[in-house]
Amino acid sequence: MRRDHEMFSLPARVLHWLMAAMILTMLFVGAGMVATVSDKHTWLLALHKPLGIAILALAVLRLLLRLARKPPPLPADMAPLQRFAALASHWLLYGLMFALPLVGWAMLSAGGYPVSLGAGVQLPPIAPFDASVFATLRWLHRALAYLLFATVLMHLGAALYHGLIRRDGVLRSMTWRSRARDVATADSQARPVVPGD
């Protein structure tokens, strides 16, 4: 059983939930871009580029935090295969948070498209202009997006498994309150008022 005080640091929790919202938004924006050829495509593309670069920047920060401060340990009673799957899926998520924006940036560079972040800010190309490279990177970008979608679903499923079935504190360690605080609050509310207290 995970001890109550074993929580991720506050910056790690804030980054986790902020990036979760951004990644889900990015997946829906990407799906919308593929599904439409209307004027909305231009608007979605203008949102997709800066959001991808923001995810890349936050991924760098998150990785630095992860390396600087070890996360809470996994429950000791987890099976070795589950422990391996948890660690592998986390590092896969980190890899995808870096790979997808970089591949997208390189793809646009190879296609001769600017990576505009708004307010006149434009990133330099990171790949030479080449139609065949553009086509390859476009396929890779889409394949990685599907892999990210599948990985996010597995991550969500694992979080719900730990939170609703095992109830081992893994999910709670990434939320805002610890079990100790919940128990203390419940005790204070349940304790009868004794005259003279």
C-alpha positions as a Markdown table, in Angstrom:
| # | Residue | x | y | z |
|---|---|---|---|---|
| 1 | Met | 0.0 | 0.0 | 0.0 |
| 2 | Arg | 1.3 | 3.4 | -0.9 |
| 3 | Arg | 1.8 | 5.7 | 2.1 |
| 4 | Asp | -0.4 | 8.8 | 2.3 |
| 5 | His | 2.5 | 11.3 | 2.0 |
| 6 | Glu | 3.9 | 9.8 | -1.2 |
| 7 | Met | 2.6 | 12.3 | -3.7 |
| 8 | Phe | 4.0 | 13.7 | -6.9 |
| 9 | Ser | 5.4 | 17.3 | -6.3 |
| 10 | Leu | 2.9 | 20.1 | -7.0 |
| 11 | Pro | 4.7 | 21.3 | -10.1 |
| 12 | Ala | 4.7 | 17.7 | -11.5 |
| 13 | Arg | 0.9 | 17.4 | -10.8 |
| 14 | Val | 0.1 | 20.8 | -12.4 |
| 15 | Leu | 2.2 | 20.0 | -15.5 |
| 16 | His | 0.6 | 16.5 | -15.7 |
| 17 | Trp | -3.0 | 17.8 | -15.8 |
| 18 | Leu | -2.2 | 20.8 | -17.9 |
| 19 | Met | -0.5 | 18.6 | -20.5 |
| 20 | Ala | -3.2 | 16.0 | -20.3 |
| 21 | Ala | -5.7 | 18.7 | -21.3 |
| 22 | Met | -3.4 | 20.0 | -24.0 |
| 23 | Ile | -2.7 | 16.6 | -25.5 |
| 24 | Leu | -6.4 | 15.7 | -25.6 |
| 25 | Thr | -7.2 | 19.0 | -27.2 |
| 26 | Met | -4.4 | 18.3 | -29.7 |
| 27 | Leu | -5.8 | 14.9 | -30.6 |
| 28 | Phe | -9.3 | 16.3 | -31.2 |
| 29 | Val | -7.8 | 19.2 | -33.2 |
| 30 | Gly | -5.8 | 16.8 | -35.3 |
| 31 | Ala | -8.8 | 14.6 | -35.9 |
| 32 | Gly | -10.8 | 17.7 | -36.9 |
| 33 | Met | -8.1 | 18.8 | -39.4 |
| 34 | Val | -8.2 | 15.4 | -41.1 |
| 35 | Ala | -12.0 | 15.3 | -41.2 |
| 36 | Thr | -12.6 | 18.8 | -42.7 |
| 37 | Val | -11.6 | 20.7 | -45.8 |
| 38 | Ser | -13.7 | 23.8 | -44.9 |
| 39 | Asp | -12.5 | 27.1 | -43.6 |
| 40 | Lys | -12.2 | 25.5 | -40.2 |
| 41 | His | -9.2 | 23.6 | -41.4 |
| 42 | Thr | -7.1 | 26.8 | -41.5 |
| 43 | Trp | -8.3 | 27.8 | -38.0 |
| 44 | Leu | -7.5 | 24.3 | -36.7 |
| 45 | Leu | -4.1 | 24.3 | -38.3 |
| 46 | Ala | -3.3 | 27.7 | -36.8 |
| 47 | Leu | -4.2 | 26.3 | -33.4 |
| 48 | His | -2.4 | 23.0 | -34.0 |
| 49 | Lys | 1.1 | 24.5 | -34.6 |
| 50 | Pro | 1.6 | 26.6 | -31.5 |
| 51 | Leu | -0.2 | 24.0 | -29.3 |
| 52 | Gly | 2.3 | 21.4 | -30.5 |
| 53 | Ile | 5.3 | 23.6 | -29.8 |
| 54 | Ala | 3.9 | 24.4 | -26.3 |
| 55 | Ile | 3.5 | 20.7 | -25.6 |
| 56 | Leu | 7.2 | 20.2 | -26.7 |
| 57 | Ala | 8.4 | 23.0 | -24.4 |
| 58 | Leu | 6.4 | 21.7 | -21.4 |
| 59 | Ala | 7.6 | 18.2 | -22.1 |
| 60 | Val | 11.2 | 19.4 | -21.7 |
| 61 | Leu | 10.3 | 21.0 | -18.4 |
| 62 | Arg | 8.4 | 17.9 | -17.2 |
| 63 | Leu | 11.3 | 15.7 | -18.1 |
| 64 | Leu | 13.7 | 17.9 | -16.2 |
| 65 | Leu | 11.4 | 17.8 | -13.1 |
| 66 | Arg | 11.1 | 14.0 | -13.4 |
| 67 | Leu | 14.9 | 13.6 | -13.5 |
| 68 | Ala | 15.4 | 16.1 | -10.6 |
| 69 | Arg | 12.9 | 14.5 | -8.3 |
| 70 | Lys | 12.1 | 10.8 | -8.3 |
| 71 | Pro | 8.4 | 10.0 | -8.5 |
| 72 | Pro | 6.6 | 8.1 | -5.7 |
| 73 | Pro | 7.4 | 4.3 | -5.9 |
| 74 | Leu | 4.9 | 1.9 | -7.3 |
| 75 | Pro | 3.1 | -0.3 | -4.8 |
| 76 | Ala | 5.3 | -3.2 | -3.6 |
| 77 | Asp | 2.7 | -5.8 | -4.4 |
| 78 | Met | 2.4 | -5.0 | -8.1 |
| 79 | Ala | 3.3 | -7.9 | -10.3 |
| 80 | Pro | 6.6 | -7.5 | -12.2 |
| 81 | Leu | 4.9 | -7.5 | -15.6 |
| 82 | Gln | 2.5 | -4.7 | -14.4 |
| 83 | Arg | 5.5 | -2.8 | -13.0 |
| 84 | Phe | 7.3 | -3.1 | -16.4 |
| 85 | Ala | 4.2 | -2.1 | -18.3 |
| 86 | Ala | 3.7 | 1.0 | -16.1 |
| 87 | Leu | 7.3 | 2.2 | -16.5 |
| 88 | Ala | 7.4 | 1.4 | -20.2 |
| 89 | Ser | 4.1 | 3.2 | -20.9 |
| 90 | His | 5.3 | 6.3 | -19.0 |
| 91 | Trp | 8.5 | 6.5 | -21.0 |
| 92 | Leu | 6.6 | 5.9 | -24.2 |
| 93 | Leu | 4.4 | 8.9 | -23.4 |
| 94 | Tyr | 7.4 | 11.0 | -22.8 |
| 95 | Gly | 8.9 | 9.8 | -26.1 |
| 96 | Leu | 5.7 | 10.7 | -28.0 |
| 97 | Met | 5.4 | 14.1 | -26.3 |
| 98 | Phe | 8.8 | 14.9 | -27.9 |
| 99 | Ala | 8.5 | 12.9 | -31.1 |
| 100 | Leu | 5.2 | 14.2 | -32.4 |
| 101 | Pro | 5.9 | 17.9 | -32.2 |
| 102 | Leu | 9.4 | 17.5 | -33.6 |
| 103 | Val | 8.2 | 15.2 | -36.5 |
| 104 | Gly | 5.4 | 17.7 | -37.2 |
| 105 | Trp | 7.9 | 20.6 | -37.2 |
| 106 | Ala | 10.2 | 18.7 | -39.5 |
| 107 | Met | 7.3 | 17.7 | -41.8 |
| 108 | Leu | 6.2 | 21.3 | -42.2 |
| 109 | Ser | 9.8 | 22.4 | -42.9 |
| 110 | Ala | 10.2 | 19.7 | -45.5 |
| 111 | Gly | 6.9 | 20.8 | -47.1 |
| 112 | Gly | 8.0 | 24.5 | -47.2 |
| 113 | Tyr | 5.3 | 25.5 | -44.7 |
| 114 | Pro | 6.1 | 28.0 | -42.0 |
| 115 | Val | 5.7 | 27.1 | -38.3 |
| 116 | Ser | 3.9 | 30.2 | -37.1 |
| 117 | Leu | 3.2 | 30.6 | -33.4 |
| 118 | Gly | 1.2 | 33.9 | -33.7 |
| 119 | Ala | 2.1 | 37.5 | -33.1 |
| 120 | Gly | 4.6 | 37.4 | -35.9 |
| 121 | Val | 6.7 | 34.6 | -34.3 |
| 122 | Gln | 7.9 | 32.0 | -36.7 |
| 123 | Leu | 10.2 | 29.1 | -36.1 |
| 124 | Pro | 13.1 | 28.2 | -38.4 |
| 125 | Pro | 12.9 | 25.1 | -40.5 |
| 126 | Ile | 14.6 | 22.0 | -39.1 |
| 127 | Ala | 14.5 | 19.8 | -42.3 |
| 128 | Pro | 15.4 | 20.6 | -45.9 |
| 129 | Phe | 12.6 | 21.3 | -48.4 |
| 130 | Asp | 11.9 | 17.9 | -50.0 |
| 131 | Ala | 8.5 | 16.5 | -51.1 |
| 132 | Ser | 9.4 | 12.9 | -50.5 |
| 133 | Val | 10.7 | 13.7 | -47.0 |
| 134 | Phe | 7.4 | 15.6 | -46.4 |
| 135 | Ala | 5.3 | 12.6 | -47.4 |
| 136 | Thr | 7.3 | 10.2 | -45.2 |
| 137 | Leu | 7.1 | 12.5 | -42.2 |
| 138 | Arg | 3.4 | 13.1 | -42.8 |
| 139 | Trp | 2.8 | 9.4 | -42.6 |
| 140 | Leu | 5.0 | 9.1 | -39.5 |
| 141 | His | 3.2 | 12.0 | -37.8 |
| 142 | Arg | -0.2 | 10.4 | -38.3 |
| 143 | Ala | 1.1 | 6.9 | -37.2 |
| 144 | Leu | 2.6 | 8.5 | -34.0 |
| 145 | Ala | -0.7 | 10.3 | -33.4 |
| 146 | Tyr | -2.6 | 7.0 | -33.5 |
| 147 | Leu | 0.0 | 5.5 | -31.1 |
| 148 | Leu | -0.4 | 8.4 | -28.8 |
| 149 | Phe | -4.2 | 8.0 | -28.8 |
| 150 | Ala | -3.8 | 4.3 | -27.9 |
| 151 | Thr | -1.3 | 5.0 | -25.2 |
| 152 | Val | -3.4 | 7.7 | -23.6 |
| 153 | Leu | -6.4 | 5.3 | -23.5 |
| 154 | Met | -4.2 | 2.7 | -21.9 |
| 155 | His | -2.9 | 5.2 | -19.4 |
| 156 | Leu | -6.4 | 6.3 | -18.5 |
| 157 | Gly | -7.5 | 2.7 | -18.1 |
| 158 | Ala | -4.6 | 2.0 | -15.8 |
| 159 | Ala | -5.3 | 5.1 | -13.7 |
| 160 | Leu | -8.9 | 4.0 | -13.3 |
| 161 | Tyr | -7.8 | 0.5 | -12.4 |
| 162 | His | -5.5 | 1.8 | -9.7 |
| 163 | Gly | -8.1 | 4.3 | -8.5 |
| 164 | Leu | -11.3 | 2.3 | -8.5 |
| 165 | Ile | -10.2 | -1.4 | -8.2 |
| 166 | Arg | -6.8 | -1.6 | -6.5 |
| 167 | Arg | -7.3 | 1.6 | -4.5 |
| 168 | Asp | -3.5 | 1.6 | -3.9 |
| 169 | Gly | -2.9 | 5.4 | -3.9 |
| 170 | Val | -1.3 | 5.5 | -7.4 |
| 171 | Leu | -4.1 | 7.7 | -8.8 |
| 172 | Arg | -4.3 | 9.7 | -5.6 |
| 173 | Ser | -0.6 | 10.5 | -5.8 |
| 174 | Met | -1.3 | 12.6 | -9.0 |
| 175 | Thr | -4.4 | 14.4 | -7.7 |
| 176 | Trp | -4.8 | 17.4 | -5.4 |
| 177 | Arg | -5.5 | 15.8 | -2.0 |
| 178 | Ser | -3.9 | 13.1 | 0.0 |
| 179 | Arg | -5.8 | 10.3 | 1.8 |
| 180 | Ala | -4.4 | 11.6 | 5.1 |
| 181 | Arg | -6.1 | 15.0 | 4.6 |
| 182 | Asp | -9.4 | 13.3 | 3.6 |
| 183 | Val | -9.4 | 11.0 | 6.6 |
| 184 | Ala | -8.6 | 14.0 | 8.9 |
| 185 | Thr | -11.4 | 16.0 | 7.4 |
| 186 | Ala | -13.8 | 13.1 | 7.7 |
| 187 | Asp | -12.8 | 12.5 | 11.4 |
| 188 | Ser | -13.3 | 16.2 | 12.3 |
| 189 | Gln | -16.7 | 16.2 | 10.7 |
| 190 | Ala | -17.8 | 12.9 | 12.3 |
| 191 | Arg | -16.5 | 13.7 | 15.9 |
| 192 | Pro | -19.3 | 14.6 | 18.2 |
| 193 | Val | -19.2 | 18.0 | 19.9 |
| 194 | Val | -18.5 | 17.5 | 23.5 |
| 195 | Pro | -19.4 | 20.3 | 26.0 |
| 196 | Gly | -16.2 | 21.8 | 27.4 |
| 197 | Asp | -14.1 | 21.0 | 24.3 |
